[in-house]
Amino acid sequence: MAFRNFKMVDYVVYGRGCFDQLSDILAPHRKDGAPMVFLLDNFFENDNTFKARIPLQGNDLLIIADVTHEPKTTQVDKISQQLKDKFGTVSGVIGIGGGSAMDLAKAVAIMMNNPGNAHDYQGWDLVKNPAVYKVGIPTLSGTGAEVSRTCVLTGPTKKLGMNSDFTPFNQIVLDPELIKGAPKNQRFYTGMDCYIHCIESLQGTYINAFSRSYGEKALELCQEVFLNKKDWDEESDEQLMMASFAGGMSIAYSQVGVAHAVSYGLSYLLGTKHGIGNCIVFNHLEEFYPEGVKEFHQMVKQANIDIPQGVCKDLTDEQFDTMINVSLGMAPLWENALGKDWQKQMNRERLRKLYEKL
């Protein structure tokens, strides 16, 4: 058999305050006349103190990235075309923010060097040309977007990532100081994304010792933060940042499962953000992950979070069909969760009943 030879992030810097090294990190990658483009999560739109720390030089550009909703292929096309029209090329794209901002940066970096539209590359190994230099700087922890080989996008017909060896960042900057101001709910939902994909990876059919070693550590860190601590502290930020990194690494050699496959349908139809969507779905997956769901319920209670209910109650048959089509299109996720004969186990009727519970 052929073993997967997967691409990882080239460089990682970790530590409190390491964000202030960004100017030095970028310096060797600057090309004459070609700017660095910073895509900043719109959470920081009015934070002038933080914006002042971004090391803009020359004709560098700071773009406030609207990630109120998850990135769309049309948004990627618009930004990359604007950059091509204005500059021709760029030295690099730096994504600063949550998973959506980082995914947007990865996608724009890819489209700077590839023809056509972003939706042409939704799938596995469709990207042909290397992206421009790209950097990921998380200000939320949990998605694993900083280390994954995908950037999840909502396109005209599906929600699916650009899964390729050209997708991972060239550099990531892991500074725990940057996530301390995250809103409580946001921090919980994003942390639960990590917890849920660890459960899915560890119980999946794709699991091996590589994935298990990272997944178990990430799971242990999530349990420490969300079960064993009464109050959030600096150490919690550090632990969750490393859980996100390890959780993302675990997925590199395995896959996520039922919660993600179902939440992709929710997100495509209703625009539900990824972390919340996973929580809405996982809340009802006792039949697939009984121990994980039980522990998840404890975490929800301890954090005093209300998981939305009844999000599908007023949907039409056509809308249910749209979600089911998107979800069943995630074949690797279903195979990881249920095995090679997953289509015999997960049919449209069973999936419809699952959506009706949410």
Sequence and secondary structure as in RCSB ss.txt:
>XXXX:A:sequence
MAFRNFKMVDYVVYGRGCFDQLSDILAPHRKDGAPMVFLLDNFFENDNTFKARIPLQGNDLLIIADVTHEPKTTQ
VDKISQQLKDKFGTVSGVIGIGGGSAMDLAKAVAIMMNNPGNAHDYQGWDLVKNPAVYKVGIPTLSGTGAEVSRT
CVLTGPTKKLGMNSDFTPFNQIVLDPELIKGAPKNQRFYTGMDCYIHCIESLQGTYINAFSRSYGEKALELCQEV
FLNKKDWDEESDEQLMMASFAGGMSIAYSQVGVAHAVSYGLSYLLGTKHGIGNCIVFNHLEEFYPEGVKEFHQMV
KQANIDIPQGVCKDLTDEQFDTMINVSLGMAPLWENALGKDWQKQMNRERLRKLYEKL
>XXXX:A:secstr
         SEEEESTTGGGGHHHHHGGG BTTB EEEEEEGGGTT HHHHTTS   TT EEEEE  SS  BHHH
HHHHHHHHHHHHSS SEEEEEESHHHHHHHHHHHHHTSS S GGGG EES   S   EEEEEESS SS TTT S 
 EEE SS EEEEESTT S SEEEE GGGGTT  HHHHHHHHHHHHHHHHHHHTSTT  HHHHHHHHHHHHHHHHH
HTS SS  HHHHHHHHHHHHHHHHHHHTS   HHHHHHHHHHHHH   HHHHHHHHHTT TTT HHHHHHHHHHH
HHHT      TTTT  HHHHHHHHHHHHT HHHHHHHH TTHHHHS HHHHHHHHHH 
